[in-house]
Amino acid sequence: MHGKTVLVTGGTGGIGKETARRLARLDARVVLVGRDPGRARSAVEEIRRDTGNPDVAALTADLTRQRDVRRLAGELTDRYAALHVLVNNAGVVAPRRELTEDGVETAFAVNVLAPFMLTHLLFPVLRASAPARVVNVAGGIPRGRIDLDNLQGERSYVGLSCYNQTKLALMAMSHAFAERVAGTGVTVNVAYPGHAYTSMNKDLASTAYPVLARPVVPLLRLLLPVFYGGRAVVDASRSSAHLASSPDLAGMHGTYVDSRSRPTPWPASVLDERNRAAVWEICRRLGPVDDALLSDREWGSAG
């Protein structure tokens, strides 16, 4: 990865920080994205010290805000001449339904819309740096249906259920993105990390769990660190780092890999063309991007 520039969102903790650490060990130029400047500085210092790689930096952005997503893309392209890998790792579980300043449900804004917009905004520099890779990090329980009438919890809202929905929607959007950019020199793939006990679920309120699970939440808080703490967080970064860096995967495109980096079938709901088209149009409506980036002239194939 020497000479390659990598951007990792959600890179100040959990799976994102471990992904960044793995890539820094491979001598990549790593740029972390975090919301809190103090945590970002701390993560940069830790990774530099741990890997011996001085070429680690951070940018700050609140990915719930579209203005921050746009600013992040602008700062990245202003500071760096090339971008070879974009890892859309940032994720949110919201305990209650709240709307962002743009009027979008918070989890959908971070988990689906921010990767959609950021990949669009950075696509010109990714293509100019080709071969380049986009790695979108899934999560939760990757099965079930995509409820297009409740993607933002419009009818009913349970934090973890909504999180699972947004991760399926992310996969549908990623599949659609891959179809549209085939042949451009930029690959788009999805990594499933497996389960890990990170700050995101450590601080999760019991109200974010389905009603039937809430009585056992205290027990889960005792058991989850045992089964999914420690080394599990490091292991959960394996699939995203592998997709981002492995020379064996050069040219792999439109693929979903499991927690052991093995290609695996997409969920049935993602393979449903109607779901992919609907999610794409919802993203396009909620997170408007430059129409030139969506034209047939700009993209590798028509959508």
Secondary structure, 3 states (H helix, E strand, C coil): CCCCEEEEECCCCHHHHHHHHHHHHCCCEEEEEECCHHHHHHHHHHHHHHHCCCCEEEEECCCCCHHHHHHHHHHHHHHCCCCCEEEECCCCCCCCCCECCCCCEHHHHHHHHHHHHHHHHHHHHHHHCCCEEEEEECCCCCCCCCCCCCCCCCCCCCHHHHHHHHHHHHHHHHHHHHHHHCCCCEEEEEECCCCCCCHHHHCCCHHHCCHHHHHHHHHHHHHHHHHHCCHHHHHCCHHHHHHHHCHHHCCCCCCEECCCCCECCCCHHHHCHHHHHHHHHHHHHHCCCCHHHHCCCCCCCCC
